Amino acid sequence: MRRWLITGCNGYLGTAFCLALAARGEAVFGIMRAQRTAPTLAAHGIPVMDYAALPAQIAGGDIVVHCAALTHGTAWEAFERVNVSWTIELFAQAAARAAVFVQISSIAALGYANRPAPAVLDEQTPPQLLPGELYGRSKLAAEQALVRQAAGLPLRLLILRPGLIYGGRAPQSRPRQRGLLVDPAQRVPLVHLDSVCDALWRMGDHPTLAGTFQVVDAEQPRLDELLALKLALGLIPALPRRIGPAGYRVLWALRRLRQRRWPDPALLAAELAHHCRQNTYSTTALRQATGWQPACGYVEGWTRAAAAEQEVAHAR
Ligand SMILES: NC(=O)c1ccc[n+]([C@@H]2O[C@H](COP(=O)([O-])OP(=O)(O)OC[C@H]3O[C@@H](n4cnc5c(N)ncnc54)[C@H](OP(=O)(O)O)[C@@H]3O)[C@@H](O)[C@H]2O)c1
């Protein structure tokens, strides 16, 4: 029986993958650092192991899903070490046993800079990354290194690039502050957690599929549309204060100086590209290859999130 080995199983997406695959009757093993705990997986009887145990565990036919990654930070060396070098090490372990390797990448690998409008980015779109887009650069470098390593090997390499994942999280206390709005026209390439889990299962379950696939919702709303919905659902206390790129530059520099860090123009440019992005993303490749469809639209997804939050509030 094939097994799914999920790295980063104590994280948001790793936990969801383990639960979703187990619910489909798949054999699942979570992998995480030795010092960590995964109470949700334990409650569902899903076994976990640490990375030291992994090489001896992998067998031919297994599907290794590399979900663990550094997602925040300002040091390129850390992104390179965790998201690129370590990914290649894990791939070598999977390749040694001819296991399927699924790399959880991100649409960030394409870069958030605006292309000539209207731009719908697909898997063939050339990446366009600013020097300060450290996370995206590390995800792209990992993708490219994996494709090089896998060339000519008798194994399947699958790369899944999700958009901004939402849903399924334990409801958190509502933000008390209003927040800041740089560009109301920013596009938000959301994807519901259930849609990402379904995409992973379909890709891994396919007997011959290999390659890179994006997964985002059909609707990728403007930020002002999303904020209006969240306000109506009571998920935010008020609409954020609009400051625009110029105001953001000033506040960002002041924040860095308060933290005794010199403002780095490359990081600022990357943050502004993120806040002002207009691109949308295609999922044609995934749909055609696997029959995948989004689990729900963003209005239904956020309405469900609000209902879950209210349920928890009432239970308290
Ligand atoms: N969430 C999103 O919207 C989104 C969108 C696109 C792509 N992704 C991708 O999805 C994957 C999971 O993201 P997430 O949102 O679930 O993040 P998360 O909740 O922060 O989980 C990250 C996982 O990576 C592990 N990890 C981080 N640094 C590590 C290191 N140095 N050594 C070993 N393990 C390490 C963490 O383990 P520890 O607890 O031990 O640190 C944790 O299990 C990532 O590859 C991310 O790039 C996420």
The ligand as an SDF file (V2000), in Angstrom:
LIG
                    3D

 48 52  0  0  0  0  0  0  0  0999 V2000
    0.0450   29.2500    4.1000 N   0  0  0  0  0  0  0  0  0  0  0  0
    0.0220   29.7200    2.8500 C   0  0  0  0  0  0  0  0  0  0  0  0
   -0.7860   30.6130    2.5030 O   0  0  0  0  0  0  0  0  0  0  0  0
    0.9570   29.1420    1.8160 C   0  0  0  0  0  0  0  0  0  0  0  0
    0.8310   29.5780    0.4930 C   0  0  0  0  0  0  0  0  0  0  0  0
    1.6720   29.0290   -0.4820 C   0  0  0  0  0  0  0  0  0  0  0  0
    2.6120   28.0770   -0.1340 C   0  0  0  0  0  0  0  0  0  0  0  0
    2.7260   27.6830    1.1700 N   0  0  0  0  0  0  0  0  0  0  0  0
    3.7340   26.6820    1.4880 C   0  0  0  0  0  0  0  0  0  0  0  0
    3.1170   25.6820    2.2800 O   0  0  0  0  0  0  0  0  0  0  0  0
    4.0810   25.0980    3.1450 C   0  0  0  0  0  0  0  0  0  0  0  0
    3.5620   25.0900    4.5630 C   0  0  0  0  0  0  0  0  0  0  0  0
    3.2910   26.4200    4.9750 O   0  0  0  0  0  0  0  0  0  0  0  0
    2.3980   26.7130    6.2610 P   0  0  0  0  0  0  0  0  0  0  0  0
    1.5370   27.8840    5.9370 O   0  0  0  0  0  0  0  0  0  0  0  0
    1.7800   25.4720    6.7510 O   0  0  0  0  0  0  0  0  0  0  0  0
    3.5050   27.2090    7.2810 O   0  0  0  0  0  0  0  0  0  0  0  0
    3.6930   26.8720    8.8360 P   0  0  0  0  0  0  0  0  0  0  0  0
    2.4110   26.6470    9.5130 O   0  0  0  0  0  0  0  0  0  0  0  0
    4.5880   27.9490    9.3460 O   0  0  0  0  0  0  0  0  0  0  0  0
    4.4870   25.5060    8.8190 O   0  0  0  0  0  0  0  0  0  0  0  0
    5.8110   25.4640    8.4120 C   0  0  0  0  0  0  0  0  0  0  0  0
    6.3510   24.0980    8.7020 C   0  0  0  0  0  0  0  0  0  0  0  0
    7.7230   24.0750    8.2550 O   0  0  0  0  0  0  0  0  0  0  0  0
    8.5300   23.6340    9.3280 C   0  0  0  0  0  0  0  0  0  0  0  0
    9.8510   24.2470    9.2980 N   0  0  0  0  0  0  0  0  0  0  0  0
   10.1520   25.5570    9.1680 C   0  0  0  0  0  0  0  0  0  0  0  0
   11.4890   25.7210    9.2380 N   0  0  0  0  0  0  0  0  0  0  0  0
   12.0310   24.4960    9.4220 C   0  0  0  0  0  0  0  0  0  0  0  0
   13.3430   24.0190    9.5650 C   0  0  0  0  0  0  0  0  0  0  0  0
   14.3910   24.8330    9.5530 N   0  0  0  0  0  0  0  0  0  0  0  0
   13.5300   22.6880    9.7330 N   0  0  0  0  0  0  0  0  0  0  0  0
   12.4750   21.8520    9.7690 C   0  0  0  0  0  0  0  0  0  0  0  0
   11.1920   22.2350    9.6480 N   0  0  0  0  0  0  0  0  0  0  0  0
   10.9720   23.5540    9.4710 C   0  0  0  0  0  0  0  0  0  0  0  0
    7.7860   24.0560   10.5770 C   0  0  0  0  0  0  0  0  0  0  0  0
    8.2560   23.2350   11.6430 O   0  0  0  0  0  0  0  0  0  0  0  0
    8.6760   23.8690   13.0700 P   0  0  0  0  0  0  0  0  0  0  0  0
    7.3880   24.0160   13.8200 O   0  0  0  0  0  0  0  0  0  0  0  0
    9.5860   22.8540   13.6000 O   0  0  0  0  0  0  0  0  0  0  0  0
    9.3410   25.2000   12.7820 O   0  0  0  0  0  0  0  0  0  0  0  0
    6.3500   23.7490   10.1840 C   0  0  0  0  0  0  0  0  0  0  0  0
    6.0690   22.3930   10.3400 O   0  0  0  0  0  0  0  0  0  0  0  0
    5.3670   25.8810    2.9460 C   0  0  0  0  0  0  0  0  0  0  0  0
    6.1840   25.1840    2.0420 O   0  0  0  0  0  0  0  0  0  0  0  0
    4.8890   27.1740    2.3340 C   0  0  0  0  0  0  0  0  0  0  0  0
    5.8910   27.7680    1.5490 O   0  0  0  0  0  0  0  0  0  0  0  0
    1.9240   28.1910    2.1480 C   0  0  0  0  0  0  0  0  0  0  0  0
  1  2  1  0
  2  3  2  0
  2  4  1  0
  4  5  1  0
  4 48  2  0
  5  6  2  0
  6  7  1  0
  7  8  2  0
  8  9  1  0
  8 48  1  0
  9 10  1  0
  9 46  1  0
 10 11  1  0
 11 12  1  0
 11 44  1  0
 12 13  1  0
 13 14  1  0
 14 15  2  0
 14 16  1  0
 14 17  1  0
 17 18  1  0
 18 19  2  0
 18 20  1  0
 18 21  1  0
 21 22  1  0
 22 23  1  0
 23 24  1  0
 23 42  1  0
 24 25  1  0
 25 26  1  0
 25 36  1  0
 26 27  1  0
 26 35  1  0
 27 28  2  0
 28 29  1  0
 29 30  1  0
 29 35  2  0
 30 31  1  0
 30 32  2  0
 32 33  1  0
 33 34  2  0
 34 35  1  0
 36 37  1  0
 36 42  1  0
 37 38  1  0
 38 39  2  0
 38 40  1  0
 38 41  1  0
 42 43  1  0
 44 45  1  0
 44 46  1  0
 46 47  1  0
M  CHG  2   8   1  16  -1
M  END
$$$$
